[in-house]
Amino acid sequence: MKYSVEQIDEIICAYLPEEDGFAKPVIQAMNYAFKAGGKRVRPMLMKLTYDMFYERERESVLAAFMAAIEMIHTYSLIHDDLPALDNDELRRGKPTVHVKFGEDIAILAGDGLLNYAFEIVSKTMLHSPGSVAIERALAMLCEKPGISGMIGGQTLDVVMTGKPVNDMQLEYIYLNKTAALLSCAVTIGATLGGATEAQVSLLRDAANSIGMAFQVQDDILDVIGSEEVIGKPIHSDTRNEKTTYVTIHGMEASKQYVIEQTERAEQLISKLDVDNAKAKKDLSDYIHTLINRDK
């Protein structure tokens, strides 16, 4: 793998706020959640995609977007874990934010990370005024976590908890709750790297397949995974009365679906004419590792 999680951490953690002043309690909670570990999938995908095209003068801007998308992802996890939603007490093997800091600070920490994500990106943009690529990347960062993306998917997920869910509804939840941020990462990386609109569109399709495979693999691990390896309780979908791909189609069909969506993503990426062929291979290798994970 070209980049380690530690290398990605070094880039994105540099953007965390200092823990001081009257806001210190919420900043501590924000930083605790952000530093709690994780695969750093979204900033990793953004960096690997950017490398395929590579616009040198935008590297500092890319770093800010990498940190921002991980902050947005982290905020969503804090809120997902709250008692009003999944009511989980472990995340990445550590107490969830509301368990450690209280529900009130956890809510504010999620809000803080979401807002801070856009603060760091907007400040970085001041150094590159008038860049259409950066403006497009910002629009992607605004749209995909919102009502047309992650929040939209989470809303249907919440509304349908404990109710029968059909394939169309489940696909909407997965494409938006999970795939939207992965698509956001990939398309921002490509856009900042100087990719054409056609290349960005192809990568968006590939990222949707990656997201679907990633989520169904999560469903599988929630049934057969190890709590010690995953770092959070298994069988949480059953406990929370949530319909998953596994509950609708069964385990074997779910495993086959993961294979098919992964192959589709890899086929789409193979069609790309890029500046850095090695980076394209790095991206494909990472996708394969990501989907075939055990946690």
ABEGO torsion letter per residue (X at the ends): XABBAAAAAAAAAAABBBBBEAAAAAAAAAAAAAAAEEAGAAAAAAAAAAAAAGBAAAAAAAAAAAAAAAAAAAAAAAAAABAABAGBABBGGBBBAAAAAEAAAAAAAAAAAAAAAAAAAAAAAAABBGBAAAAAAAAAAAAAABAABAAAAAAAAAAABGBBBBAAAAAAAAAAAAAAAAAAAAAAAAAAAGBBAAAAAAAAAAAAAAAAAAAAAAAAAAAABBAAAAGBBBGAAAAAGBBBAAAAAEAAAAAAAAAAAAAAAAAAAAABBBABAAAAAAAAAAAAAAAABAX
